[in-house]
Amino acid sequence: MARPIRIHERGSDNPVFAETSLDMAKLSNDDPRMYSIADLGVHNRRRWRALSELNQYSLVEDMFSAHFEEYGDVKYATYLVTSQFVHSVLGRAVASFVHKGRIWDPYITNFYVRTNQEWGFDWVGVDDSTMRVLPDDRYADADLPRSEMIVFPGESQMAYWLAGRAASSLAPVFASLSKLSHCTTAQMWSTTARESSYTAVIASRFGGTCREAAERRVQLVLGALEHAGHPVRRSRPLPSTLMDVNPKRSRP
């Protein structure tokens, strides 16, 4: 049996997951955790929070309040929270889909974030480390248990599965954030499309993936989200730069 590959603090007993996380870490030399993923089965769970329990922590509200207090701009504060969750849940999974043709499960009951003192995430992880791979993956014919690897028939099936699982995590966040900021969830889904497309470009550029393949895969994911009723292409995204330079105003 392959030895676990260690990344940062700990690795994973699942060789496919460990190798993938290690390769994803190489997409950002400045911050190896920017695109990598943690296996919560081998990590101390202190500071880790399940997405399914975010309402108990008031994390979305605290993040929005902190950004609004700092910048005084509702839309920009909403963008910062949206982009943080999009990159954590879907963006890095899209990067793995583009770069490796492999994905983990970002479902709401399986996905965890580790928070820092600045109301951001310094890493993300999953409880179940089972990886989904494509038929041409070098592990596809390996004699590994289904608890470590499942082979998907093709890119389209993988994209639809990823879109559905990620949407389960993002939709409740967007609903909560919309109530706080009065920005529409349509704007957040459109921001999801923009951020995911940007991540695919990064994965292609620094991972050496064919640009056409990267574009095809991210568009498959966005198409699956749209087919499921999430308006990723029907509204203007939230502003990614600070537009309001006036003194801080009261919270809406």
Secondary structure, 3 states (H helix, E strand, C coil): CCCCCCCCCCCCCCHHHHHHHHHHHCCCCCCCCCCCCEEHHHCCCCCEEEHHHHHHHCHHHHHHHHHHHHHCCHHHHHHHHHHHHHHHHHHHHHHHHHHHCEECCCCCCCEEEEECCCCCEEEEEECCCCEEECCCCCCCCCCCCCCCEEECCCHHHHHHHHHHHHHHHHHHHHHHHHHHHCCCHHHHHHHHHHHHHHHHHHHHHHHCCCHHHHHHHHHHHHHHHHHCCCCCCCCCCCCCCCCCCCCCCCCC
